[in-house]
Amino acid sequence: MIFRYARHTNKLTPLVAFYTNIIGLKKLGEFQNHSNYNGVFLGLPGLDWHLEFTESRENVNHKPDEDDIMALKEAQSRIQ
């Protein structure tokens, strides 16, 4: 694996909808109730990277600022 981005969220369902319906990523896998976490792996099939998002009953306390971003570059030849 070249790249893996993991982040905890309290809004897994709308987050998955955004990345799949708007960004165009595919659901590569998911898990339920693994050590009290639910999670999903999103990316493009056949590539060496994915995004992982997890959700639990714990409240997320992210404090993003202008440096807390993820930039994605569209690769037309790979998105179908």
C-alpha positions in Angstrom: 0.0 0.0 0.0 1.4 3.4 -1.0 -1.1 5.6 0.8 -3.8 5.1 3.5 -5.7 7.9 5.1 -7.7 7.1 8.2 -10.1 9.4 10.1 -12.8 8.9 12.7 -16.2 10.5 12.2 -19.6 10.8 13.8 -21.3 11.0 10.3 -20.2 7.9 8.4 -23.3 7.5 6.2 -23.3 11.1 4.7 -19.5 11.0 4.5 -19.7 7.8 2.4 -22.4 9.3 0.2 -20.3 12.3 -0.5 -17.1 10.4 -1.4 -19.0 7.9 -3.6 -21.8 10.0 -5.2 -19.9 13.3 -5.5 -16.2 12.4 -5.7 -16.8 9.1 -7.5 -14.8 6.8 -5.2 -15.9 3.2 -4.8 -16.6 1.3 -1.6 -13.7 -1.2 -1.4 -14.7 -2.8 1.8 -16.4 -2.3 5.2 -16.7 -3.7 8.7 -19.3 -3.6 11.4 -18.8 -3.7 15.2 -15.0 -4.5 15.1 -13.9 -3.5 18.6 -17.0 -1.2 18.7 -16.1 0.5 15.5 -17.9 0.5 12.1 -15.8 1.4 9.1 -15.5 1.7 5.4 -12.6 1.7 2.9 -13.0 4.0 -0.1 -10.9 4.3 -3.2 -10.5 3.2 -6.8 -10.2 -0.6 -7.5 -6.8 -1.8 -8.5 -4.8 1.1 -7.0 -2.4 1.0 -4.0 -4.3 3.5 -1.8 -7.5 4.0 0.1 -9.3 6.2 2.5 -10.6 4.6 5.7 -13.3 6.2 7.8 -14.5 4.8 11.2 -17.4 5.6 13.4 -18.1 4.6 17.0 -20.2 6.0 19.9 -17.3 8.2 20.9 -17.7 11.9 20.0 -15.2 13.1 17.5 -13.3 16.2 18.6 -11.5 17.3 15.5 -10.2 20.9 15.5 -9.4 21.6 11.8 -7.5 24.7 10.7 -6.3 25.9 7.4 -3.5 23.3 7.3 -5.9 20.4 8.0 -6.8 19.5 4.4 -6.6 16.6 2.0 -6.1 17.5 -1.7 -7.3 15.1 -4.4 -6.1 15.4 -8.0 -8.5 14.1 -10.6 -6.9 11.5 -12.9 -9.3 11.2 -15.8 -7.8 8.0 -17.2 -8.5 6.1 -13.9 -11.9 7.3 -12.9 -14.7 5.5 -14.7 
